[in-house]
Amino acid sequence: MSGRQQRTGKDNLKNWIKEFFDKVNDLEVDAGETFQNEEGTRVTSRWVLTGTNNGLFGTRPNGEEIALSGIAVFAVDDDGKVERLKVEQDSFEQYRRLLAD
């Protein structure tokens, strides 16, 4: 499992999202809280992602339940398009749980 990763460009991000979705069956995301600054140029969301394992983080696709929590911080331009996105999630903890099963 690799550490911090950076992706640039719309196509790279789309590919990463598709690959991630392929590794989690029955994927659901609950945005528990979302905040933005007055100008709407910074948006933060606390979320929980659930589903079942189909090989997430290179683990055996065993159908075990997955629950990841995290925070996403968006920088938004004047046209409402995302300029930057930073995501912090509890990947290592989920990875350890999948290996323990």
N, C-alpha and C positions, 0 to 999 in steps of 0.2 A: 504494500500500500504506500502510495507516495504522499508527500507532505503538501505544502501549499502549492497551488497551481494557479497560473494566470492564463487566461484566454483573451485574445483580442480579436475583434472582427465579428460581425453578425453571423457569418457562416460557421465559424469555429464554435461560437456559443450554441447555435442551433444543433450542430452535430453532437456537442457534449450533452445537451439536454436530451436528444433522442437516445443516445447511448445510455444515459442514466435511466430514462423511462423504460428502456428495454430490460434493465436489470431489476426493476421493482414492479411486480404485478399488483393489480388492484390499487394503484397509487392514488392517494388522496392527500391534499394539502389543506390544512386549516390555518388561516391567517388569524391568530388570536388577537393581535393588536397591531394597529398601523398608525403611525404618526407622520406628520409632515410639518415643515417649517411654514411660516406665514406666506412666503413667496411661492411655495410649492416646488422649490428646486431641490430639496432634500427630503426623501421619504424613507422611513424605516419601518420594517415589519418583523414582528416576532411570529414564528410559525412552527407547526408540527406537521411532519410528513409521515404517513403510515402506508403500509402495504405488506407484500410478502416477497421474500428473497428469491430472485431469479439470477443470482450470481453477482450481487452487489459487492464492490471492492475486491473482486476476484475470488470471492468465496464460492463454495459449492452451492448451486441453485437448489436449496433444500425446502423451499416453501415456508420457512420460518417467518414469523411476524417481524416487521421492521418498524421502528419508531425513531425518527430523527427529529431533534428540535434545532432551531437555529434562528439567526437574525440576518436579514438582508437590508443593506443600505444602498439606496439609489441616488444618483445625481441626475437631475432631470433638466433638460434645456428649456428655453422659452417656448418651444413648439410642443412640449410634453413628451419628447423622446428621451429615452434613457441614454445618458452619456457614459456613465460608469455604474458598475454594480459590484458590491463587495458582499460576500456571503460567509458567515461563520456558522458552522454546524457541528454537532457532536458526533462526527464520523468515526473517530477512534473508538469511542465507547460502543457504538453500534457494531463496528468491526470485531471488537473483542467478544461481544455477545454472540455474534454469528459463529465465531470460531469455537466458542465454548459448547455450542449445541451439537 
